Amino acid sequence: MMRAIRQSRLGGPEVLEEVEVSRPEPIGNEILVAVHAAGLNPTDWKHRAGAMRLGEPPFVLGWDVSGVVEEVGAGVTVLQPGDEVFGMLPYPKWHGAHAEFAVSPARALVRKPAGLSHVEAAALPLASMTAWQALVDTAVVQPGQRVLVHAAAGGVGHLAVQIAKARGAYVIGTASADKHEFVRGLGADEVIDYRSQDFVSAAPDMDMVLMPFIGRDRLRSLENLRPGGILVSLLPIELDEVHARAAQLGVRATGMQVEYDHAGMSAVAELAADGRLRPHVEKVYPLSEAARAHAHGESGHVTGKLVLSVRA
């Protein structure tokens, strides 16, 4: 048996309960991980509330995991019991990181850099892979290009700034004034106060815009782009007017959803090992206080990431 945070109905943070459930067992090409820390992402509270659906409860949420390999299934050669690993369980249907043990495809996780704690490592996977897949796989950001990162102090945003800088880009971030010093500390070349400045006029001729939220700003952000540039939304673009306006301006607009990728996770691990990518963890909650962590995350004012500590 093991402790896990499970919900039997959709709703607010109060539906999350600490329960005893059967420990999962790995089958072929899978590993069992003793979870030391598990990250939280907005998708966790959206699935908890039913804004995004995994199917009907009960279920255990969580995609970000850092821990130690406890057992390997048949055919696994890349990892062995005792290896410290981290990564993202395949999103969205493979979840369950908010528990003492989690099963994962062996190649969804990679070895944890020695310089990262389990808490730091657990803060990286889903958010860093989102940023990597947007910047590198989708936009193919090159040295010297200009990149605008909206919500640059947030979970994805603060990692995207660092990844873009590692790619040699000139990076402009948007953030509230009280977070400007933090964003500059990540390496941003300029920071825009979205409350008092017009981000369109303040950041012209961008090669890429990263948009982690929905709303009319996606339409306006197309005007930040130079011809041939690309806006990457981290949520689907369903507004025909966005695509129509992009065509008028000679730019591109696309929406993406993160997926697990061994090569991408390995690249993120390498950046972290070299010190070029460090997550900022605003607060660590014990597993038993997952409901409080969800409430904190839903406030919308988190700088960086929140993490659940499973094993002290």
C-alpha distance (Angstrom), angle and dihedral (degrees) to the residues before:
residue distance angle dihedral
M1 . . .
M2 3.79 . .
R3 3.79 141.5 .
A4 3.79 116.6 -101.0
I5 3.80 139.1 166.8
R6 3.78 105.4 -119.6
Q7 3.78 135.0 170.9
S8 3.78 125.1 -153.6
R9 3.81 95.3 -169.9
L10 3.79 139.5 24.4
G11 3.78 119.2 -100.1
G12 3.78 145.3 84.0
P13 3.81 127.9 -21.2
E14 3.81 89.5 -76.9
V15 3.83 90.9 74.4
L16 3.82 90.4 69.0
E17 3.81 112.8 99.0
E18 3.78 133.3 -178.7
V19 3.80 106.1 -127.6
E20 3.80 141.4 164.1
V21 3.80 112.5 -110.8
S22 3.78 135.4 167.3
R23 3.78 115.4 -79.7
P24 3.82 110.5 -113.0
E25 3.79 121.1 -117.5
P26 3.81 124.2 -140.8
I27 3.79 120.8 -125.0
G28 3.80 128.4 -167.0
N29 3.82 115.0 -29.3
E30 3.80 91.3 5.7
I31 3.79 133.8 109.4
L32 3.79 133.0 -153.0
V33 3.79 112.6 -134.5
A34 3.78 126.6 -160.2
V35 3.79 97.4 -138.2
H36 3.80 115.5 -133.5
A37 3.80 97.1 171.6
A38 3.79 136.7 0.4
G39 3.78 128.0 -160.4
L40 3.79 127.9 -131.8
N41 3.79 125.6 -138.0
P42 3.81 134.2 178.6
T43 3.78 88.4 -103.6
D44 3.82 88.0 67.4
W45 3.80 95.0 62.9
K46 3.79 92.1 38.2
H47 3.80 90.5 56.3
R48 3.79 91.4 42.1
A49 3.80 91.3 55.3
G50 3.79 95.5 41.3
A51 3.81 97.4 -112.2
M52 3.80 84.0 121.2
R53 3.80 117.6 29.0
L54 3.79 131.5 -138.1
G55 3.77 92.5 169.9
E56 3.76 127.0 -88.8
P57 3.82 121.7 -28.6
P58 2.94 148.4 -85.6
F59 3.80 97.2 91.9
V60 3.80 142.6 131.3
L61 3.80 114.6 -124.3
G62 3.78 130.8 -150.6
W63 3.81 134.4 98.6
D64 3.82 103.3 -175.5
V65 3.78 114.8 82.8
S66 3.79 139.5 171.2
G67 3.78 122.2 176.8
V68 3.78 147.7 100.2
V69 3.79 127.4 -61.0
E70 3.80 107.0 -108.8
E71 3.79 100.2 176.9
V72 3.80 138.6 -3.6
G73 3.78 128.5 -143.6
A74 3.78 126.5 -132.2
G75 3.79 115.0 -63.7
V76 3.81 97.8 20.9
T77 3.80 111.0 136.1
V78 3.81 104.5 152.9
L79 3.82 96.8 68.4
Q80 3.78 136.3 32.5
P81 3.82 135.6 -164.2
G82 3.79 109.5 -76.9
D83 3.81 95.8 33.1
E84 3.80 114.6 131.7
V85 3.80 107.6 -130.4
F86 3.78 142.2 171.7
G87 3.76 137.7 -176.5
M88 3.77 148.1 108.9
L89 3.78 124.8 -62.1
P90 3.83 108.4 -128.3
Y91 3.79 106.4 -77.8
P92 2.97 131.6 -97.5
K93 3.78 109.7 -4.5
W94 3.82 99.6 36.7
H95 3.79 107.1 68.8
G96 3.78 138.7 138.1
A97 3.81 106.9 113.8
H98 3.81 93.5 132.7
A99 3.78 92.8 84.3
E100 3.80 140.6 75.3
F101 3.80 91.7 -96.5
A102 3.80 133.4 24.7
V103 3.78 134.1 -175.0
S104 3.80 119.3 -137.5
P105 3.78 139.6 169.9
A106 3.80 103.5 -94.1
R107 3.79 93.2 -122.2
A108 3.80 94.9 51.1
L109 3.82 89.4 74.1
V110 3.80 131.7 54.5
R111 3.78 134.6 -165.5
K112 3.78 113.5 -74.7
P113 3.82 115.1 -118.3
A114 3.80 109.5 -110.5
G115 3.79 91.1 -127.7
L116 3.81 93.3 61.2
S117 3.78 123.0 79.8
H118 3.80 117.2 -136.8
V119 3.81 88.7 -106.8
E120 3.81 91.9 54.3
A121 3.78 92.1 44.3
A122 3.80 91.9 50.1
A123 3.80 89.4 55.3
L124 3.80 93.2 59.7
P125 3.81 116.4 55.7
L126 3.81 112.0 76.5
A127 3.81 95.6 27.6
S128 3.80 95.4 43.9
M129 3.80 92.5 45.0
T130 3.80 89.3 50.5
A131 3.80 90.4 52.4
W132 3.82 92.8 43.6
Q133 3.79 94.1 49.3
A134 3.80 91.5 47.1
L135 3.80 97.2 45.9
V136 3.79 103.1 31.6
D137 3.79 108.6 23.3
T138 3.81 99.2 33.6
A139 3.82 107.2 26.9
V140 3.83 96.1 24.8
V141 3.80 91.2 -146.0
Q142 3.82 112.9 -150.8
P143 3.82 132.9 -160.6
G144 3.78 112.0 -77.4
Q145 3.78 95.8 20.0
R146 3.79 120.6 130.2
V147 3.81 116.8 -117.6
L148 3.81 127.5 -173.1
V149 3.81 115.0 -157.6
H150 3.78 115.0 -166.5
A151 3.83 117.4 -152.4
A152 3.79 88.1 18.6
A153 3.81 93.9 176.2
G154 3.80 94.0 54.5
G155 3.78 131.3 95.8
V156 3.80 97.6 -85.5
G157 3.79 95.3 24.6
H158 3.80 98.7 58.2
L159 3.80 90.5 50.9
A160 3.81 92.8 43.8
V161 3.81 90.5 56.5
Q162 3.80 90.2 55.0
I163 3.80 95.1 44.4
A164 3.81 91.6 48.5
K165 3.81 90.3 50.6
A166 3.81 89.9 48.8
R167 3.81 86.5 55.0
G168 3.81 89.9 54.9
A169 3.81 97.0 -107.8
Y170 3.80 128.9 148.1
V171 3.80 101.9 -118.4
I172 3.79 130.3 -155.0
G173 3.79 118.6 -176.8
T174 3.79 133.5 -167.3
A175 3.79 119.3 -139.5
S176 3.79 141.3 138.2
A177 3.79 114.3 -80.9
D178 3.81 94.1 -105.4
K179 3.83 89.7 60.4
H180 3.79 98.7 48.3
E181 3.79 94.9 97.5
F182 3.80 90.0 51.0
V183 3.81 92.8 50.8
R184 3.81 92.3 47.0
G185 3.79 88.0 51.2
L186 3.80 88.1 58.9
G187 3.80 88.9 60.1
A188 3.80 102.7 -95.1
D189 3.80 112.3 157.6
E190 3.80 93.0 -150.1
V191 3.81 135.2 10.6
I192 3.80 125.1 -155.0
D193 3.80 123.5 -154.9
Y194 3.80 99.6 -135.4
R195 3.82 90.4 -163.0
S196 3.79 96.5 59.2
Q197 3.82 105.2 19.1
D198 3.78 133.0 63.6
F199 3.78 102.7 -120.7
V200 3.81 92.4 -159.4
S201 3.79 95.3 61.0
A202 3.83 93.1 35.0
A203 3.81 94.7 56.3
P204 3.82 111.3 36.5
D205 3.81 129.0 166.9
M206 3.80 97.3 25.8
D207 3.78 120.6 171.9
M208 3.78 93.0 -155.2
V209 3.81 137.6 14.7
L210 3.80 120.8 -162.8
M211 3.80 111.5 -153.4
P212 3.83 115.6 -172.3
F213 3.81 97.1 177.0
I214 3.77 140.1 49.4
G215 3.79 129.9 -116.3
R216 3.78 141.0 81.4
D217 3.81 92.0 -48.7
R218 3.80 88.4 79.2
L219 3.79 89.2 64.2
R220 3.80 92.7 46.6
S221 3.81 92.9 46.0
L222 3.79 90.2 64.1
E223 3.80 85.5 72.7
N224 3.81 89.9 61.2
L225 3.79 89.9 65.9
R226 3.76 128.3 92.3
P227 3.82 115.9 -137.4
G228 3.79 108.9 -68.8
G229 3.80 93.1 23.1
I230 3.79 124.5 130.5
L231 3.79 135.8 -134.1
V232 3.80 112.7 -153.6
S233 3.79 115.0 -161.9
L234 3.80 118.4 -163.0
L235 3.78 88.8 -147.7
P236 3.80 126.8 52.9
I237 3.79 116.8 -80.6
E238 3.78 105.2 -131.1
L239 3.79 99.1 160.5
D240 3.78 111.6 102.7
E241 3.79 89.0 -158.5
V242 3.83 90.2 64.5
H243 3.79 91.9 57.0
A244 3.80 92.0 41.7
R245 3.80 92.0 51.3
A246 3.81 91.3 46.3
A247 3.78 89.8 54.6
Q248 3.82 90.5 50.1
L249 3.81 91.1 52.4
G250 3.80 95.5 43.7
V251 3.80 93.4 -117.6
R252 3.79 135.8 114.7
A253 3.79 132.4 -116.3
T254 3.78 125.0 -169.5
G255 3.79 139.6 163.9
M256 3.79 123.9 -140.3
Q257 3.78 140.8 -170.2
V258 3.78 121.0 -151.1
E259 3.79 120.1 -112.3
Y260 3.77 132.4 -176.0
D261 3.78 115.2 -97.0
H262 3.79 125.9 174.5
A263 3.80 94.8 -152.7
G264 3.80 92.7 48.9
M265 3.80 92.7 46.8
S266 3.80 89.5 49.7
A267 3.81 90.0 52.1
V268 3.81 90.4 50.7
A269 3.81 90.1 49.1
E270 3.80 89.8 52.1
L271 3.81 92.2 51.7
A272 3.81 89.8 49.2
A273 3.81 92.2 47.6
D274 3.82 89.7 51.9
G275 3.81 91.6 50.2
R276 3.80 93.4 -115.6
L277 3.80 93.5 114.1
R278 3.80 122.5 44.1
P279 3.78 125.2 165.5
H280 3.77 120.1 -135.8
V281 3.80 111.0 -136.4
E282 3.79 111.1 -160.3
K283 3.80 96.0 -173.2
V284 3.80 140.6 -4.2
Y285 3.80 119.5 -145.9
P286 3.80 126.9 -169.2
L287 3.80 113.7 -112.3
S288 3.80 90.0 -107.9
E289 3.83 89.9 61.9
A290 3.79 96.2 55.7
A291 3.81 90.8 125.1
R292 3.81 90.9 57.7
A293 3.80 89.7 48.2
H294 3.81 90.8 52.7
A295 3.80 91.3 50.0
H296 3.81 90.1 49.8
G297 3.80 91.5 49.7
E298 3.78 93.6 48.8
S299 3.80 90.3 56.3
G300 3.79 86.6 80.6
H301 3.79 94.7 -137.8
V302 3.80 102.6 97.2
T303 3.79 117.7 134.3
G304 3.78 106.9 -147.4
K305 3.79 116.0 -29.2
L306 3.81 145.3 -25.5
V307 3.80 120.3 -138.7
L308 3.80 136.3 -166.3
S309 3.79 115.8 -137.2
V310 3.80 109.4 -144.0
R311 3.80 101.7 171.0
A312 3.80 116.3 26.8
